[in-house]
Amino acid sequence: YKGVPAGSVEVIIAEDAAEIDGLVVDENFQKKGIGSRLQKFVMEKFLDKTIILVADGEDTPREMYRKQNYEYLGFKYHAHKVYED
C-alpha cells in the first residue's frame, strides 16, 4: 500500500481451480481495499480457473466477499485430534 507491504495471499493451484488461502491484511491497513485487490489479482491471473475462497467462521469479513460476488456453497466443520504423551 503506497510502497509498504500491507498484505499477502497464498494460492493453491489445481487443474480446474485456484484456491485463495491465507489472505491476510495488516491491521494498520485494513478497510483500504487491499484484501479486494489481492483477490482481484488472483482472479485476473487465473482467468481459466474457478476461484475458490475457503473462509473461516466468525472472523471472516463476509460483507467484502458479498460485494465481490462470491457464492456461498456450504459449511464444513473440521476437528483435530491431539495426542498427548
Summary of the structure (lengths in Angstrom):
residues: 85
radius of gyration: 14.9
end to end distance: 46.2
largest distance: 49.5
contacts: 155
relative contact order: 0.18
helix: 25%
strand: 24%
